[in-house]
Amino acid sequence: MRTSDVEAALRGLFMQGLEGDGVAYHAFLQQLSAHLRAFLGKRLFGWPDEVEDLVQECLIAMHNQRHTYQPDQPLTAWVHAIARYKMIDLLRSKSVREALHDPLDDDLEVFADSATDASDARRDLGGLLDTLPERQRLPIVHVKIEGLSVAEAASLTGMSESAVKVGIHRGLKALAARLKGSTA
């Protein structure tokens, strides 16, 4: 099924559900569960239990936040945003739990260095991306950094999926040329 077909089917059922159609809302939740399982499964490969837990958490969050959906926006973008937040919460909690079992070194300088390095890398990447035209920068940010699909990036930017792919390709090529030129 094409992305636009999935969007149309989910949106139609969701809107009917918001208008009080319980059968349509139930069908929406079932189809959304399958969609979320695939979306999260690609990102959390090897963690099937966590995927199932996240699907349930996402469904509850979407049900509780259904009033925040803006009908003029793509439903799947709203769904994926909620799913990403839930996934980030899971990853943070896992890293915190795992970090609690790691012994602390006496030399805490390593923490300061890694935080500084990460900040420097973010600044450098931001500076490099700012040198690109918007038609290259936005697709790279949405797809390669934020993890959106090409279809989601196209929907957000108003570009075609082909234009998003071309923008990514040309942008990465331009960045590689700039990096190659700066290290020579």
N, C-alpha and C positions, 0 to 999 in steps of 0.2 A: 504494500500500500504506500502510495506517495505521501510525502510530508504534508502537502496541502490537503490531501484527503483525510489524513489523521486529524489535522487541525480542524477541518470542517466538521467531521463526525463528533469529535470530542466537544467542540464549541456548541454544536447544535444540542447535544444531550445536556450539557451543562446549563445552557440558557433555559431549556425546558424545565430542568430541575429547579432552577432558581424561581421559575414561575409556579412551582408547586407540583410538578409532575414527578411523583415518587418513583415510578417505573423507569422513567428516563434518567433520573438521578442515580438510581441503582445501576443502570446500564453504563452510565458515565463512570462511576466508581470502578466497575469491573474492567472496562476498557482502559481507564487511566492506570489501574494497577499493573496491567500488562505493559503499558507504555513506560511507566516508571521503573518496572523491573528491568526492562531492556536498557533504559537510560542509565540507571545506577549500576547495573551489572557490568556495563562497558567500563565504567570508571572505578569500580571496586571489584575487579576480577579477582577471584580467589577468596572472597569474603561473602559467601552466599547467605550466611546467617545474618550478617549485617545488612545486606541488601534487603532481605525480607523485613527486618526491623525498620529500616529506613522507609520502605514503601508504606508501611503502616503509619509511621510518624508523619510522613508527607500527606497521606490521605486525611489524617486527623487535622493537620495544620491547614490544609486546603479547605476542608469543611468549615473549620472555625474562622478562616479568613476569607471565605467566599465573597463577603461583602466588599472586599478590597479590590476585586477584579474589575478592571475597566473594560467594558465591552468593545471599545474601539481599538483595543490592543490584542495581539495574538494570545490566545489562551495558553498555548504551549510555552511561550516565553515566560508567562507568569508561573506556570507549573514548574518549569525548569529552574527558575530563580529560587523558588521555595525549596525544591529538591537540592539545589547546590548549597543553600544555607544549612539545611539539615545534614548534608554530607560533610560540610566543613565542621559543623559541631561534632559530628561523630569522630572525624579525624583528629580534631583537637583533643577530645576526651580520651581517645586511644593513646595519643602521644603523651598526654599528661599522666595517664595511668602507667604507661610503660616507663616514663621518666622517673616516676616515684620509686621504681625498683633499681634504678641506676645509682651507684654510689657517686657522691659529689667529690670532685677532685679538689685538692687544696689550692690548686692554681686556677682561680676563676677568670684569669685573663682570657682564656680560650673563649669564654662566653662573650666577652666584650668584643673580641676580634671577629667572631662570627656574626654578631649583630651589626658591627660596623661594615663588614664585607657585604652583608646582605643589603644594607642600606645603600652602600656605594654601587652595588650591582643594579639595584632598582633605579637609582638616579641615572646611571650610565645608560641603561636600557631605555628609560624615559627620554633621555636626550637624543639617543639614536632614533627612536621612533618619531620624535618630533621633527626630524629632518625629512621624513617621508610625506608625500602628499596624502591627504585624507583618504583617498580611494585605495591606498595601499596600507596606511597606518591602521584604520579602523578594522579591516578584515583580520589583520594580524593580531590586534589586541583582542578582538572578540573570539576568534577561533583558536589561536595559538596560546594566548595568555589566560583568557577567561574560560576556555574550554567549551565554548558554544559550538554547535554544529554549523556547517556551512549554511544550511537553510535558516537557522535561527539568526545568524549574522546578517544574512540577506534581508530577512524580515526587519531587523532592527535598523539597518542602514538604508533600506529602500533600494538596495542594489539587487541585481539578479544573482543567482547562485553562481553562474559562470563568471560574472564580474568579481565576486568575492574570491573565487579560486584564482583568477588571474591577478587580482590585487595582492593576494598572499604570495603567489609565486614571484611576481615582479618586486614586491617589497622586500622579501627575503633575499632575492638576488641583489638588490641595491644595497641592503645592509651588509651582505657578505663582501661586496665590492668595497664598501667604505671601510670595513674592518680590515680587509686585506691591504688596502691602501694605507691605513694608519699604522700597520705593523711592519710595513716594508721600509 
